Amino acid sequence: MHLTIAHISPIMSLIAGVLILIMPRLLNFIVAIFLILNGLLGLGLLKWLHF
């Protein structure tokens, strides 16, 4: 299975959703990290990951 940028965003969403269910107090922190990583992936700034 080849992971591409298109696969990373849904995986990040799933992880963020589970973390929010487990630890609702960290909602702001989890959402902020998700948005930053999603933005970096969308701009192509994380190409060094070689997915």
mmCIF file of the N, C-alpha and C atoms, coordinates in Angstrom:
data_MODEL
# 
_entry.id   MODEL 
# 
loop_
_atom_site.group_PDB 
_atom_site.id 
_atom_site.type_symbol 
_atom_site.label_atom_id 
_atom_site.label_alt_id 
_atom_site.label_comp_id 
_atom_site.label_asym_id 
_atom_site.label_entity_id 
_atom_site.label_seq_id 
_atom_site.pdbx_PDB_ins_code 
_atom_site.Cartn_x 
_atom_site.Cartn_y 
_atom_site.Cartn_z 
_atom_site.occupancy 
_atom_site.B_iso_or_equiv 
_atom_site.pdbx_formal_charge 
_atom_site.auth_seq_id 
_atom_site.auth_comp_id 
_atom_site.auth_asym_id 
_atom_site.auth_atom_id 
_atom_site.pdbx_PDB_model_num 
ATOM 1   N N  . MET A 1 1  ? 0.833   -1.172 0.000  1.00 0.00 ? 1  MET A N  1 
ATOM 2   C CA . MET A 1 1  ? 0.000   0.000  0.000  1.00 0.00 ? 1  MET A CA 1 
ATOM 3   C C  . MET A 1 1  ? 0.879   1.238  0.000  1.00 0.00 ? 1  MET A C  1 
ATOM 4   N N  . HIS A 1 2  ? 0.587   2.160  -0.892 1.00 0.00 ? 2  HIS A N  1 
ATOM 5   C CA . HIS A 1 2  ? 1.337   3.405  -0.969 1.00 0.00 ? 2  HIS A CA 1 
ATOM 6   C C  . HIS A 1 2  ? 0.552   4.501  -0.265 1.00 0.00 ? 2  HIS A C  1 
ATOM 7   N N  . LEU A 1 3  ? 1.198   5.169  0.680  1.00 0.00 ? 3  LEU A N  1 
ATOM 8   C CA . LEU A 1 3  ? 0.569   6.302  1.346  1.00 0.00 ? 3  LEU A CA 1 
ATOM 9   C C  . LEU A 1 3  ? 0.905   7.574  0.581  1.00 0.00 ? 3  LEU A C  1 
ATOM 10  N N  . THR A 1 4  ? -0.103  8.364  0.314  1.00 0.00 ? 4  THR A N  1 
ATOM 11  C CA . THR A 1 4  ? 0.113   9.644  -0.343 1.00 0.00 ? 4  THR A CA 1 
ATOM 12  C C  . THR A 1 4  ? -0.440  10.743 0.560  1.00 0.00 ? 4  THR A C  1 
ATOM 13  N N  . ILE A 1 5  ? -0.251  11.972 0.132  1.00 0.00 ? 5  ILE A N  1 
ATOM 14  C CA . ILE A 1 5  ? -0.766  13.108 0.893  1.00 0.00 ? 5  ILE A CA 1 
ATOM 15  C C  . ILE A 1 5  ? -2.282  12.992 1.043  1.00 0.00 ? 5  ILE A C  1 
ATOM 16  N N  . ALA A 1 6  ? -2.947  12.447 0.058  1.00 0.00 ? 6  ALA A N  1 
ATOM 17  C CA . ALA A 1 6  ? -4.404  12.294 0.115  1.00 0.00 ? 6  ALA A CA 1 
ATOM 18  C C  . ALA A 1 6  ? -4.822  11.322 1.220  1.00 0.00 ? 6  ALA A C  1 
ATOM 19  N N  . HIS A 1 7  ? -3.946  10.402 1.594  1.00 0.00 ? 7  HIS A N  1 
ATOM 20  C CA . HIS A 1 7  ? -4.263  9.444  2.651  1.00 0.00 ? 7  HIS A CA 1 
ATOM 21  C C  . HIS A 1 7  ? -3.947  9.994  4.044  1.00 0.00 ? 7  HIS A C  1 
ATOM 22  N N  . ILE A 1 8  ? -3.017  10.916 4.139  1.00 0.00 ? 8  ILE A N  1 
ATOM 23  C CA . ILE A 1 8  ? -2.572  11.394 5.440  1.00 0.00 ? 8  ILE A CA 1 
ATOM 24  C C  . ILE A 1 8  ? -3.655  12.223 6.135  1.00 0.00 ? 8  ILE A C  1 
ATOM 25  N N  . SER A 1 9  ? -4.356  13.069 5.410  1.00 0.00 ? 9  SER A N  1 
ATOM 26  C CA . SER A 1 9  ? -5.363  13.940 6.017  1.00 0.00 ? 9  SER A CA 1 
ATOM 27  C C  . SER A 1 9  ? -6.485  13.155 6.696  1.00 0.00 ? 9  SER A C  1 
ATOM 28  N N  . PRO A 1 10 ? -7.070  12.146 6.062  1.00 0.00 ? 10 PRO A N  1 
ATOM 29  C CA . PRO A 1 10 ? -8.105  11.372 6.762  1.00 0.00 ? 10 PRO A CA 1 
ATOM 30  C C  . PRO A 1 10 ? -7.568  10.619 7.981  1.00 0.00 ? 10 PRO A C  1 
ATOM 31  N N  . ILE A 1 11 ? -6.345  10.153 7.913  1.00 0.00 ? 11 ILE A N  1 
ATOM 32  C CA . ILE A 1 11 ? -5.738  9.464  9.060  1.00 0.00 ? 11 ILE A CA 1 
ATOM 33  C C  . ILE A 1 11 ? -5.565  10.437 10.215 1.00 0.00 ? 11 ILE A C  1 
ATOM 34  N N  . MET A 1 12 ? -5.091  11.659 9.912  1.00 0.00 ? 12 MET A N  1 
ATOM 35  C CA . MET A 1 12 ? -4.942  12.683 10.954 1.00 0.00 ? 12 MET A CA 1 
ATOM 36  C C  . MET A 1 12 ? -6.294  13.034 11.549 1.00 0.00 ? 12 MET A C  1 
ATOM 37  N N  . SER A 1 13 ? -7.331  13.113 10.727 1.00 0.00 ? 13 SER A N  1 
ATOM 38  C CA . SER A 1 13 ? -8.672  13.426 11.229 1.00 0.00 ? 13 SER A CA 1 
ATOM 39  C C  . SER A 1 13 ? -9.169  12.341 12.178 1.00 0.00 ? 13 SER A C  1 
ATOM 40  N N  . LEU A 1 14 ? -8.938  11.103 11.822 1.00 0.00 ? 14 LEU A N  1 
ATOM 41  C CA . LEU A 1 14 ? -9.356  9.988  12.663 1.00 0.00 ? 14 LEU A CA 1 
ATOM 42  C C  . LEU A 1 14 ? -8.650  10.020 14.012 1.00 0.00 ? 14 LEU A C  1 
ATOM 43  N N  . ILE A 1 15 ? -7.359  10.226 13.988 1.00 0.00 ? 15 ILE A N  1 
ATOM 44  C CA . ILE A 1 15 ? -6.577  10.297 15.233 1.00 0.00 ? 15 ILE A CA 1 
ATOM 45  C C  . ILE A 1 15 ? -7.034  11.475 16.088 1.00 0.00 ? 15 ILE A C  1 
ATOM 46  N N  . ALA A 1 16 ? -7.237  12.635 15.459 1.00 0.00 ? 16 ALA A N  1 
ATOM 47  C CA . ALA A 1 16 ? -7.683  13.813 16.205 1.00 0.00 ? 16 ALA A CA 1 
ATOM 48  C C  . ALA A 1 16 ? -9.054  13.573 16.821 1.00 0.00 ? 16 ALA A C  1 
ATOM 49  N N  . GLY A 1 17 ? -9.954  12.953 16.091 1.00 0.00 ? 17 GLY A N  1 
ATOM 50  C CA . GLY A 1 17 ? -11.281 12.669 16.615 1.00 0.00 ? 17 GLY A CA 1 
ATOM 51  C C  . GLY A 1 17 ? -11.252 11.737 17.809 1.00 0.00 ? 17 GLY A C  1 
ATOM 52  N N  . VAL A 1 18 ? -10.433 10.712 17.739 1.00 0.00 ? 18 VAL A N  1 
ATOM 53  C CA . VAL A 1 18 ? -10.314 9.769  18.853 1.00 0.00 ? 18 VAL A CA 1 
ATOM 54  C C  . VAL A 1 18 ? -9.714  10.469 20.067 1.00 0.00 ? 18 VAL A C  1 
ATOM 55  N N  . LEU A 1 19 ? -8.680  11.280 19.859 1.00 0.00 ? 19 LEU A N  1 
ATOM 56  C CA . LEU A 1 19 ? -8.066  11.998 20.976 1.00 0.00 ? 19 LEU A CA 1 
ATOM 57  C C  . LEU A 1 19 ? -9.040  12.966 21.636 1.00 0.00 ? 19 LEU A C  1 
ATOM 58  N N  . ILE A 1 20 ? -9.871  13.619 20.831 1.00 0.00 ? 20 ILE A N  1 
ATOM 59  C CA . ILE A 1 20 ? -10.863 14.549 21.388 1.00 0.00 ? 20 ILE A CA 1 
ATOM 60  C C  . ILE A 1 20 ? -11.901 13.786 22.207 1.00 0.00 ? 20 ILE A C  1 
ATOM 61  N N  . LEU A 1 21 ? -12.289 12.596 21.754 1.00 0.00 ? 21 LEU A N  1 
ATOM 62  C CA . LEU A 1 21 ? -13.229 11.795 22.530 1.00 0.00 ? 21 LEU A CA 1 
ATOM 63  C C  . LEU A 1 21 ? -12.627 11.336 23.854 1.00 0.00 ? 21 LEU A C  1 
ATOM 64  N N  . ILE A 1 22 ? -11.345 10.991 23.826 1.00 0.00 ? 22 ILE A N  1 
ATOM 65  C CA . ILE A 1 22 ? -10.679 10.503 25.030 1.00 0.00 ? 22 ILE A CA 1 
ATOM 66  C C  . ILE A 1 22 ? -10.360 11.645 25.992 1.00 0.00 ? 22 ILE A C  1 
ATOM 67  N N  . MET A 1 23 ? -9.848  12.757 25.448 1.00 0.00 ? 23 MET A N  1 
ATOM 68  C CA . MET A 1 23 ? -9.413  13.882 26.277 1.00 0.00 ? 23 MET A CA 1 
ATOM 69  C C  . MET A 1 23 ? -10.043 15.186 25.794 1.00 0.00 ? 23 MET A C  1 
ATOM 70  N N  . PRO A 1 24 ? -11.297 15.446 26.121 1.00 0.00 ? 24 PRO A N  1 
ATOM 71  C CA . PRO A 1 24 ? -11.979 16.641 25.604 1.00 0.00 ? 24 PRO A CA 1 
ATOM 72  C C  . PRO A 1 24 ? -11.348 17.960 26.052 1.00 0.00 ? 24 PRO A C  1 
ATOM 73  N N  . ARG A 1 25 ? -10.602 17.965 27.151 1.00 0.00 ? 25 ARG A N  1 
ATOM 74  C CA . ARG A 1 25 ? -9.951  19.193 27.620 1.00 0.00 ? 25 ARG A CA 1 
ATOM 75  C C  . ARG A 1 25 ? -8.895  19.684 26.640 1.00 0.00 ? 25 ARG A C  1 
ATOM 76  N N  . LEU A 1 26 ? -8.346  18.790 25.851 1.00 0.00 ? 26 LEU A N  1 
ATOM 77  C CA . LEU A 1 26 ? -7.282  19.152 24.915 1.00 0.00 ? 26 LEU A CA 1 
ATOM 78  C C  . LEU A 1 26 ? -7.815  19.535 23.543 1.00 0.00 ? 26 LEU A C  1 
ATOM 79  N N  . LEU A 1 27 ? -9.090  19.839 23.449 1.00 0.00 ? 27 LEU A N  1 
ATOM 80  C CA . LEU A 1 27 ? -9.716  20.122 22.155 1.00 0.00 ? 27 LEU A CA 1 
ATOM 81  C C  . LEU A 1 27 ? -8.977  21.215 21.388 1.00 0.00 ? 27 LEU A C  1 
ATOM 82  N N  . ASN A 1 28 ? -8.721  22.350 22.013 1.00 0.00 ? 28 ASN A N  1 
ATOM 83  C CA . ASN A 1 28 ? -8.048  23.458 21.322 1.00 0.00 ? 28 ASN A CA 1 
ATOM 84  C C  . ASN A 1 28 ? -6.666  23.056 20.836 1.00 0.00 ? 28 ASN A C  1 
ATOM 85  N N  . PHE A 1 29 ? -5.919  22.362 21.675 1.00 0.00 ? 29 PHE A N  1 
ATOM 86  C CA . PHE A 1 29 ? -4.564  21.941 21.330 1.00 0.00 ? 29 PHE A CA 1 
ATOM 87  C C  . PHE A 1 29 ? -4.571  20.960 20.157 1.00 0.00 ? 29 PHE A C  1 
ATOM 88  N N  . ILE A 1 30 ? -5.463  19.977 20.200 1.00 0.00 ? 30 ILE A N  1 
ATOM 89  C CA . ILE A 1 30 ? -5.544  18.966 19.142 1.00 0.00 ? 30 ILE A CA 1 
ATOM 90  C C  . ILE A 1 30 ? -5.969  19.600 17.819 1.00 0.00 ? 30 ILE A C  1 
ATOM 91  N N  . VAL A 1 31 ? -6.958  20.482 17.863 1.00 0.00 ? 31 VAL A N  1 
ATOM 92  C CA . VAL A 1 31 ? -7.432  21.138 16.644 1.00 0.00 ? 31 VAL A CA 1 
ATOM 93  C C  . VAL A 1 31 ? -6.335  22.019 16.055 1.00 0.00 ? 31 VAL A C  1 
ATOM 94  N N  . ALA A 1 32 ? -5.604  22.731 16.898 1.00 0.00 ? 32 ALA A N  1 
ATOM 95  C CA . ALA A 1 32 ? -4.524  23.591 16.407 1.00 0.00 ? 32 ALA A CA 1 
ATOM 96  C C  . ALA A 1 32 ? -3.438  22.774 15.712 1.00 0.00 ? 32 ALA A C  1 
ATOM 97  N N  . ILE A 1 33 ? -3.022  21.676 16.321 1.00 0.00 ? 33 ILE A N  1 
ATOM 98  C CA . ILE A 1 33 ? -1.991  20.821 15.697 1.00 0.00 ? 33 ILE A CA 1 
ATOM 99  C C  . ILE A 1 33 ? -2.503  20.241 14.385 1.00 0.00 ? 33 ILE A C  1 
ATOM 100 N N  . PHE A 1 34 ? -3.769  19.790 14.375 1.00 0.00 ? 34 PHE A N  1 
ATOM 101 C CA . PHE A 1 34 ? -4.340  19.233 13.156 1.00 0.00 ? 34 PHE A CA 1 
ATOM 102 C C  . PHE A 1 34 ? -4.342  20.266 12.031 1.00 0.00 ? 34 PHE A C  1 
ATOM 103 N N  . LEU A 1 35 ? -4.771  21.484 12.331 1.00 0.00 ? 35 LEU A N  1 
ATOM 104 C CA . LEU A 1 35 ? -4.838  22.516 11.300 1.00 0.00 ? 35 LEU A CA 1 
ATOM 105 C C  . LEU A 1 35 ? -3.458  22.897 10.786 1.00 0.00 ? 35 LEU A C  1 
ATOM 106 N N  . ILE A 1 36 ? -2.478  22.976 11.671 1.00 0.00 ? 36 ILE A N  1 
ATOM 107 C CA . ILE A 1 36 ? -1.115  23.308 11.243 1.00 0.00 ? 36 ILE A CA 1 
ATOM 108 C C  . ILE A 1 36 ? -0.554  22.217 10.350 1.00 0.00 ? 36 ILE A C  1 
ATOM 109 N N  . LEU A 1 37 ? -0.685  20.961 10.761 1.00 0.00 ? 37 LEU A N  1 
ATOM 110 C CA . LEU A 1 37 ? -0.168  19.854 9.944  1.00 0.00 ? 37 LEU A CA 1 
ATOM 111 C C  . LEU A 1 37 ? -0.905  19.746 8.618  1.00 0.00 ? 37 LEU A C  1 
ATOM 112 N N  . ASN A 1 38 ? -2.204  19.935 8.634  1.00 0.00 ? 38 ASN A N  1 
ATOM 113 C CA . ASN A 1 38 ? -2.980  19.873 7.402  1.00 0.00 ? 38 ASN A CA 1 
ATOM 114 C C  . ASN A 1 38 ? -2.561  20.989 6.446  1.00 0.00 ? 38 ASN A C  1 
ATOM 115 N N  . GLY A 1 39 ? -2.330  22.174 6.979  1.00 0.00 ? 39 GLY A N  1 
ATOM 116 C CA . GLY A 1 39 ? -1.867  23.284 6.153  1.00 0.00 ? 39 GLY A CA 1 
ATOM 117 C C  . GLY A 1 39 ? -0.496  23.024 5.558  1.00 0.00 ? 39 GLY A C  1 
ATOM 118 N N  . LEU A 1 40 ? 0.417   22.486 6.359  1.00 0.00 ? 40 LEU A N  1 
ATOM 119 C CA . LEU A 1 40 ? 1.754   22.176 5.854  1.00 0.00 ? 40 LEU A CA 1 
ATOM 120 C C  . LEU A 1 40 ? 1.708   21.096 4.772  1.00 0.00 ? 40 LEU A C  1 
ATOM 121 N N  . LEU A 1 41 ? 0.873   20.101 4.981  1.00 0.00 ? 41 LEU A N  1 
ATOM 122 C CA . LEU A 1 41 ? 0.724   19.054 3.965  1.00 0.00 ? 41 LEU A CA 1 
ATOM 123 C C  . LEU A 1 41 ? 0.118   19.624 2.689  1.00 0.00 ? 41 LEU A C  1 
ATOM 124 N N  . GLY A 1 42 ? -0.880  20.483 2.844  1.00 0.00 ? 42 GLY A N  1 
ATOM 125 C CA . GLY A 1 42 ? -1.543  21.067 1.678  1.00 0.00 ? 42 GLY A CA 1 
ATOM 126 C C  . GLY A 1 42 ? -0.622  21.956 0.866  1.00 0.00 ? 42 GLY A C  1 
ATOM 127 N N  . LEU A 1 43 ? 0.287   22.647 1.546  1.00 0.00 ? 43 LEU A N  1 
ATOM 128 C CA . LEU A 1 43 ? 1.234   23.515 0.841  1.00 0.00 ? 43 LEU A CA 1 
ATOM 129 C C  . LEU A 1 43 ? 2.424   22.732 0.279  1.00 0.00 ? 43 LEU A C  1 
ATOM 130 N N  . GLY A 1 44 ? 2.527   21.479 0.641  1.00 0.00 ? 44 GLY A N  1 
ATOM 131 C CA . GLY A 1 44 ? 3.624   20.670 0.132  1.00 0.00 ? 44 GLY A CA 1 
ATOM 132 C C  . GLY A 1 44 ? 4.925   20.882 0.863  1.00 0.00 ? 44 GLY A C  1 
ATOM 133 N N  . LEU A 1 45 ? 4.856   21.414 2.077  1.00 0.00 ? 45 LEU A N  1 
ATOM 134 C CA . LEU A 1 45 ? 6.071   21.698 2.823  1.00 0.00 ? 45 LEU A CA 1 
ATOM 135 C C  . LEU A 1 45 ? 6.612   20.480 3.569  1.00 0.00 ? 45 LEU A C  1 
ATOM 136 N N  . LEU A 1 46 ? 5.876   19.406 3.559  1.00 0.00 ? 46 LEU A N  1 
ATOM 137 C CA . LEU A 1 46 ? 6.339   18.183 4.224  1.00 0.00 ? 46 LEU A CA 1 
ATOM 138 C C  . LEU A 1 46 ? 6.689   17.090 3.217  1.00 0.00 ? 46 LEU A C  1 
ATOM 139 N N  . LYS A 1 47 ? 7.271   17.469 2.107  1.00 0.00 ? 47 LYS A N  1 
ATOM 140 C CA . LYS A 1 47 ? 7.609   16.496 1.065  1.00 0.00 ? 47 LYS A CA 1 
ATOM 141 C C  . LYS A 1 47 ? 8.746   15.579 1.514  1.00 0.00 ? 47 LYS A C  1 
ATOM 142 N N  . TRP A 1 48 ? 9.488   15.989 2.543  1.00 0.00 ? 48 TRP A N  1 
ATOM 143 C CA . TRP A 1 48 ? 10.591  15.169 3.041  1.00 0.00 ? 48 TRP A CA 1 
ATOM 144 C C  . TRP A 1 48 ? 10.109  13.873 3.666  1.00 0.00 ? 48 TRP A C  1 
ATOM 145 N N  . LEU A 1 49 ? 8.796   13.735 3.878  1.00 0.00 ? 49 LEU A N  1 
ATOM 146 C CA . LEU A 1 49 ? 8.255   12.501 4.443  1.00 0.00 ? 49 LEU A CA 1 
ATOM 147 C C  . LEU A 1 49 ? 8.301   11.349 3.443  1.00 0.00 ? 49 LEU A C  1 
ATOM 148 N N  . HIS A 1 50 ? 8.399   11.652 2.157  1.00 0.00 ? 50 HIS A N  1 
ATOM 149 C CA . HIS A 1 50 ? 8.513   10.650 1.085  1.00 0.00 ? 50 HIS A CA 1 
ATOM 150 C C  . HIS A 1 50 ? 7.349   9.675  1.070  1.00 0.00 ? 50 HIS A C  1 
ATOM 151 N N  . PHE A 1 51 ? 6.122   10.185 1.216  1.00 0.00 ? 51 PHE A N  1 
ATOM 152 C CA . PHE A 1 51 ? 4.941   9.323  1.129  1.00 0.00 ? 51 PHE A CA 1 
ATOM 153 C C  . PHE A 1 51 ? 4.492   9.260  -0.288 1.00 0.00 ? 51 PHE A C  1 
# 
